[in-house]
Amino acid sequence: MHSFDALSVPAGAVGIHWFGQSSFALKDAAGTVVQVDPYFPSERPADRFIHAQPPLDETTLPTDYVLLTHNHRDHTWPESLLKIHRAFGDCRFVGPVESIDNLREHGIPDDRLMTVNAGDTVKLGTVTVHVVWAKPPQGAPQDGIKPPDVQHFGFVVEIGGVRVYISGDPINTFAEHDELTQPIADLRPDIGLLTTHPSEGEFPFFDGSVKMAQKIGLKAAVPAHYQCFVKRNYDPQAWAAAFPQDGPELILIPYNRAVVYRAR
């Protein structure tokens, strides 16, 4: 089995494993495992992928639930999701309608699928998931941002007494929109897993990531959406350097490693 399966998580804490890109696994003291956007392609051409081998053999990590933020290939990847389903038949897959329709078309049965919408709160065993917007469905015309092609969600996951914010792929100007930040701030997340990039423009730049963390009141922040694609990588130390000294605790999880986080 995978090392995360053997990780001991004390009460009042959460285990967080980062597999690169925006693929995470969360674990509580009860042993519940939630994967987020598992993306582990078996074919990995060197001109596209940084790592020649996928970070996870999907059959080695018993998984209870999978959260999907949106139906883009690096967030809803049928190859990995089907492997999880075949290995762990009781696993349930939770996400927006486009992702769930994708999995249904690939043969995952309806009783293993759950469609959610922004504003929903769902109970998954020992875990509670709050669904929030990452990109507003109408876009942000005032910022020159067009409506997205699919729904983009984030999640605030209550697990092990910790509230983990998963940003998904937020719009570049996320922190400038109170209608996006306030519902998350109201949920009082402890730690955020934040998608960012220094120059790409689809997601918040590093300064926008700082503003996100500040506006939603994070106590700790983790950078995401790197260490996967050759052409979309960035230096997490440069991201960390953008934060003020009195900002949240910054946690740089090493590639394909886990940490145990306890709410401060």
N, C-alpha and C positions, 0 to 999 in steps of 0.2 A: 504494500500500500504506500501511498504518498506520505511524505514527512508531515504534511499539515494534518493528516488524519490522526497522527500520533501526538500532535501538539497539545500540551496540557494548558487549558485556559481556566484561570481561577474565576470564582464568582465575582461579579461586578466588573468584568473585563471582556474584551473581544479580541480574538485572534484575527489578524489581517494578513493575508498572503497576496503579494503582487506578482503577477505572471508577465508583466510587461504590457504596453499599450494601456487599455482601460479594463483589463481582465483582472478581477480580484476574487478572493474567496474570504468569507467571514465565518467565524466559528464562535459559539458561546460555550459556557461551562457545561451545558446539557449535551454538547456534542452536535448540535444542529449546525449544518454547513450550508451556506448560501453562496453560490457562485454568481458573479456579475459579469455579463458580456463575455463569456468564454470564447476566445478566439485563438485556436491552435491549429492552423493549417498544416497538413502533412507535407505538402509541396511548398518548398521554400527557396526559390531561386535567389542566388547570391546578390544579384543586382537589385533585389527588392527587400529582402529580409536581412536584418543585422545578424540574427542567430540562425545557424544552420539546422538546429533541431528544435522542435516545438518545446515550450517550457513545461508542458503537462501531457502525460498519457491519461486521457480522460477516464479510462477504466480503473485508474488507481486511486481516485479520490471520491469516496462515497459522498453523494450530494443529495440534499433534501429538497432544495429549491434553487431555481435559476431566475435571476432578474435580468431583463433585457431593456435597455434604455431606448433603443430605436432600431429600425430595420435597415441599417447599413451593414455591409459585409463584415466589417471589423468589430461589430457589436452584436449582430445576429448572424452567426456562422453555422449553417445547418450541419456541416460535417462534424463539428464538435458537439453540437446539441444532440444529434442523433446518437453519437457514441455514448453520451451521458445517459440518454433515455434507454438505450439497449443494455447498458451496464447496471443501471439503477432505476428499475421500472416504476418505482413509487415517486420518483422526483417529479415536481411540478414546475412548470415554466410560466413565468408571469411577465407581461409586458404589454405594449401598445398593440392595437388591432393589427397593424401591418406585420409586426414580428410574429404574432400568434397565427395569423393567416399563413405566413411563410412556413411555420412549423407544421401546421395542419396539412398543407399541401405536400410536405415531406413525410407524412404518414404518422406523426405523433398524434395519439388519440385525444379526443376532446376532453376526456376526464383528467388528463394531465396538463391541460392548458387553462390559463386564466387571463382574460383581457382586462386591463385596468385603464383608467382615465385620470387625468390630472385632477387633484382634489380628493381622490379615493384614499381610504385607509383600509388595509387588509391585514388580517391576522393569519400568520403562517406558522402554526405550531407555537414555538417559544418566541417567535419573531413577529414584530409589527412593522409594516411597511407603509409609509406615507408617500404618495405620488405627487410630484411637483413638475412644473414646466422647466425644461432646459432651453428650448427655443419656443417663443410664442408662435402659435399656428398662423397668425397673420403676419409674421415677420416683424420688422421694426422699420417701417417706411421712413420715419424721421431720421434714421441712421443710415438709410440707403441699403437696408437688409431686406431681401425678398422673403416671402413665405417659404418655409422649408418644404422639401419634397415629401417628407413623412413626419409624423409626430415625434418629437424629441422630449423624453422625460428625464428627470432626475428622481432620486429617491432619498428619503430620510428613513433609515432603518434603525429601529429600536432593537438592540440585541445585546444580551448580557449586561443590561443596565447602562449601556452606552448608546448614544444616538450618532449614527454614522451618516453623513451626507455624501451621496454619490452624485456628482454633477452631471454625468452623461456628457454630451457635447453642447455646452452652452453657447449662446450667441456671443459675439465679440464684445458687445456693449452691455452684457448682462447686469453688471453692477450699477448701471445708470438707470435701471428700471425697477422702481419700488414694487410694482406689481409682480415681479419675478423674485426679488430678494425677500420681501416681507413675509410671504407664506413660509419660507424656509426659516427665517429668523424666529418666527412665532413658534416653530417646533424645537427651538433651542438645541441645535446639533452640537455635539462635542468636537467631532473631528470630521474634516472634509477631504474627500478624494477628488482633486480638482484637475480637470482637463485644461490645458493651457498650451501656448506656443509663442515664441518670441516674435515671430514675423508673419506667420501664415495668414492670419486675418479672419478665419472662420471662427476661431475660439478667442477667448480673452487673451490679450498679451500679458506679459508678466505683471505690469502695473494694474491691469484689469483684474488679474487673479488676486492681487493684494487687496483691491477694493472689494471684491467678492467676499473674501475671508472676513474683512472688517465689517461689512454691512450685514452679513448673516451671523456674526458673532462667534466665529469658530475659536475654540481653544487650541486646536491643533490642525495642521494642514499637511496634506501629502500631494505631491505632483503626480499627474497621470498623463497618459497618451504619449509615451515615448518608449525608447528601447524596443522597438519592433521594426518599423520601416526605415530603410536607409535614408530616404529623402524626407522624413518627417520627424527626425530626432531632435533633441535639444539637450542642453547641459542643465541638470537639476540644480547644480550649485549656483548658476546664474539666476535661476528662478528664486532660490532662497535669498540671494543677495538683494533682491528687489524689496524684501520685507523690512520694515523698521524693527529695531531691536526690541521694542515693546509690543510687537505683534504676537500672533499665535505661535505656539511651539511648532517647529518645522521638522517633519519626519521624512527623511529620504530613505524609503525602503529599498534595499539592494534588489537588483533584478532577480526574480524568481526566489524570493525569500519572504519570511514572515516576521511580524512583530506582534507583541501582545500589548494592547493599549487599555489603560484604565482611565476612566473619566477623572479629570482633575477637579 
